[in-house]
Amino acid sequence: MDIRHRNNVHVLGDGPVTLLLAHGFGCDQNMWRFVAPEFARDYRVVLFDYVGCGKSDASCYDAVRYSSLDGYATDLIEVASQFNDAPIVLVGHSVSAMIGLLADKRIPGIFAAHVMIGPSPSYIDQGDYVGGFAREDIEELLATLEGNYLGWSSTMAPAIMGVPERPELAEELTNSFCRTDPQIAARFARATFLSNNLADLKGLAAPTLILQSSDDMIAPRPVGEYLARTLANSELSVIDNIGHCPHMSAPLACVAEIRPFLDSLEIAAVA
């Protein structure tokens, strides 16, 4: 199988370390266009689309495989395997942070480090853990999405993106949602919002930067603080930004936080 074709893989720049940029639900690799060129000056930057998203090969979509995050983790492993001649740092937005966690659990050390942007190990409150949503909230969200995906997209995308002073970004996210096949989007949403990776966190040993917006309705600040307490080798950076996509709405602030983290890793020597 041609993984590069299947996942619409593109490579920018060159360097002793590879940054693998993994998009979130309803998005595609184009969402990285504000930050990818900044890193391509010093790193090899790999962009891709999950099967069923963006310009991936839709004929490869399998409803059973992609009914859980494990299927997407397999995609991620297969893309990463094409570029394992150098240390790989995974930069995962939203659900891709946990997809990367699952990939690392399956193949420990596949990633030399993780940058998690707006991550959440569980969107549902449970016990002392604050995920931001009650179970019934998530069920209602999924029912609305499955019943009227286009209407859901036009309502939710602006709230997810934030930054009302830049309506073009909300419009772009809406259009990205709307380009996704509704059935594929519904399965991905169910796999995302009902996932629970709390038990997987303690197994991650790789250095991890948790990058969070100061105001994020999808991954509120207590989630980032919980991750920072739980992940053994992690640090939390909070960006002054409203919304769940700071790599789009505050790209320079993201780059300013990620670069020092990358510089501190000292991993190029193992290439």
C-alpha positions in Angstrom: 0.0 0.0 0.0 1.2 3.5 -0.9 0.9 5.2 2.5 2.0 8.6 1.0 -0.9 8.5 -1.4 -3.4 7.1 1.0 -2.7 9.8 3.6 -1.9 12.6 1.2 1.6 13.0 2.7 3.6 16.1 2.0 7.1 17.0 3.2 8.6 20.4 3.8 12.1 21.4 4.6 14.9 19.1 5.9 16.8 18.6 9.1 18.1 16.1 11.6 14.7 15.9 13.4 11.3 15.2 11.9 8.2 17.0 13.0 5.1 15.0 12.2 2.0 17.3 12.3 -1.3 15.5 13.0 -4.6 17.3 12.6 -7.7 17.1 14.7 -11.3 16.1 14.2 -12.9 17.7 11.1 -9.7 19.2 9.9 -6.9 18.4 7.5 -3.2 19.2 7.0 -4.0 22.7 5.6 -4.7 23.8 9.2 -1.0 23.7 9.8 -0.1 26.2 7.1 0.7 29.1 9.5 3.2 27.1 11.6 4.7 24.5 9.2 6.8 27.0 7.2 8.2 28.4 10.4 9.6 25.0 11.4 10.6 23.9 7.9 13.6 26.1 8.0 15.2 23.8 10.6 13.3 20.6 10.6 11.8 18.1 8.2 8.1 18.7 8.5 5.7 15.9 7.5 2.0 16.7 6.9 -0.7 14.2 6.3 -4.5 13.6 6.3 -6.2 10.8 8.2 -8.1 8.5 5.9 -11.5 10.0 5.4 -10.2 13.6 5.9 -8.9 16.2 3.5 -7.4 14.8 0.3 -6.7 11.3 1.6 -7.7 8.3 -0.5 -11.4 7.9 0.6 -11.5 4.4 -1.1 -9.3 3.2 1.8 -11.8 4.1 4.5 -13.0 1.2 6.6 -15.9 1.8 9.0 -14.7 -0.9 11.4 -11.1 0.2 11.5 -12.0 3.8 12.1 -14.7 3.2 14.7 -12.1 3.8 17.4 -9.0 5.9 17.9 -6.9 2.7 17.6 -7.6 2.7 13.8 -6.3 6.3 13.5 -3.3 5.3 15.7 -2.5 2.6 13.1 -2.6 5.3 10.4 -0.2 7.4 12.4 2.2 4.5 13.0 2.2 3.7 9.3 2.9 7.3 8.3 5.7 7.6 10.9 7.3 4.4 9.7 8.0 6.1 6.4 10.2 8.6 8.1 11.9 6.7 10.9 15.4 7.5 9.7 15.5 10.4 12.1 14.0 11.1 15.5 10.3 12.1 15.2 8.5 14.6 17.3 4.7 14.3 17.1 2.8 17.6 17.1 -0.8 16.5 17.6 -3.8 18.8 17.7 -6.8 17.9 19.9 -7.7 14.2 19.5 -4.4 13.6 17.6 -2.6 14.1 20.9 -4.3 11.0 22.3 -4.0 9.1 19.0 -0.3 9.8 19.4 -0.4 8.5 23.0 -2.0 5.2 21.7 0.6 4.9 19.0 3.4 5.4 21.5 1.8 2.9 23.8 1.7 0.3 21.0 5.3 1.0 19.9 7.2 2.6 22.8 9.7 5.2 21.7 8.2 5.6 18.2 8.2 9.3 19.0 11.1 11.0 20.6 8.8 13.6 22.1 5.2 14.9 21.9 3.7 18.4 21.5 0.1 18.2 22.5 -2.1 21.1 21.4 -5.4 21.3 23.1 -5.3 17.7 24.3 -8.0 15.9 26.3 -7.7 12.3 27.6 -11.5 12.4 28.3 -14.1 15.0 27.5 -16.4 13.7 30.1 -16.3 14.6 33.8 -15.7 11.6 36.1 -14.9 11.7 39.8 -12.3 14.4 40.5 -11.4 14.7 36.8 -12.9 17.7 35.0 -13.1 17.0 31.3 -15.5 19.9 30.6 -18.7 17.9 29.7 -21.3 15.7 31.4 -22.0 12.4 29.6 -25.5 13.7 28.6 -23.9 16.8 27.0 -21.7 14.6 24.8 -24.6 12.3 23.9 -26.7 15.4 22.9 -23.8 16.8 20.9 -23.4 13.5 19.0 -27.1 13.2 18.4 -27.2 16.7 16.9 -24.2 16.0 14.8 -25.6 12.7 13.5 -29.0 14.2 12.8 -27.9 17.4 11.1 -24.2 17.5 10.4 -24.1 20.6 8.2 -26.2 22.5 10.7 -24.0 21.3 13.6 -20.9 22.4 11.7 -22.1 25.9 11.0 -23.0 26.4 14.7 -20.1 24.7 16.4 -17.2 25.7 14.2 -17.3 29.4 15.2 -17.5 28.4 18.9 -14.6 26.0 18.5 -12.4 28.4 16.6 -13.1 31.4 18.8 -11.5 34.7 17.7 -14.7 36.4 16.5 -12.6 39.3 15.2 -11.3 36.9 12.5 -14.5 35.4 11.1 -12.5 34.0 8.1 -11.0 31.3 10.4 -14.4 30.2 11.7 -15.6 30.1 8.1 -12.6 28.0 7.1 -13.2 25.5 9.9 -16.9 25.3 9.0 -16.0 24.5 5.4 -13.5 21.9 6.5 -16.1 20.2 8.6 -18.6 20.4 5.7 -16.2 18.8 3.3 -16.0 15.7 5.4 -18.5 12.9 4.6 -21.2 13.1 7.3 -21.1 9.4 8.1 -17.3 9.4 8.4 -17.4 12.6 10.5 -20.1 11.0 12.8 -17.9 7.9 13.4 -14.8 10.0 14.1 -16.8 12.3 16.4 -18.1 9.3 18.4 -14.6 7.8 18.6 -13.2 11.1 19.7 -15.8 12.4 22.2 -16.5 9.1 23.9 -12.8 8.1 24.2 -11.3 7.7 27.6 -7.5 7.6 27.7 -7.0 8.5 31.3 -5.5 5.0 32.1 -3.0 5.3 29.3 -1.4 8.5 30.5 1.0 7.0 33.0 2.6 4.8 30.4 4.0 7.8 28.4 7.7 8.4 29.2 8.6 10.7 26.3 9.1 14.4 26.9 5.8 16.2 26.4 4.8 19.8 25.9 1.2 20.5 26.7 0.1 23.6 24.8 -3.2 25.1 25.8 -5.3 28.1 25.1 -6.3 30.2 28.1 -9.9 29.9 27.1 -10.9 26.7 25.3 -14.4 25.3 25.4 -13.3 21.8 24.1 -10.3 21.3 26.4 -10.6 23.7 29.4 -7.6 24.6 31.5 -8.2 22.0 34.2 -7.6 19.3 31.6 -4.1 20.7 30.7 -3.3 21.0 34.4 -4.4 17.4 35.0 -2.2 16.2 32.1 0.8 18.1 33.5 0.3 16.5 36.9 -0.1 13.0 35.4 2.4 12.8 32.6 5.8 12.0 34.2 7.9 14.1 31.8 5.7 17.0 30.8 5.4 20.7 30.9 2.4 23.0 30.5 2.4 26.2 28.5 -0.8 28.3 28.3 -1.2 30.7 25.4 -3.3 33.8 25.7 -5.9 32.8 23.1 -9.6 32.1 22.9 -10.5 28.9 21.0 -9.4 25.3 20.4 -7.1 26.0 17.4 -4.2 28.2 18.6 -2.0 27.0 15.7 -4.4 28.9 13.5 -5.5 31.8 15.7 -2.2 32.4 17.5 0.4 30.7 15.4 3.4 32.9 16.3 2.6 32.3 20.0 2.6 28.6 19.4 5.9 28.7 17.6 7.4 30.7 20.4 6.4 28.0 22.9 7.3 25.0 20.8 10.8 26.1 19.6 12.4 26.2 23.1 10.9 22.8 23.9 12.4 21.4 20.7 15.7 23.0 21.5 15.8 21.5 24.9 15.4 17.9 23.7 18.9 17.2 22.4 17.7 14.3 20.3 19.3 15.0 16.9 22.5 13.1 17.9 20.6 9.8 17.9 19.7 10.2 14.2 
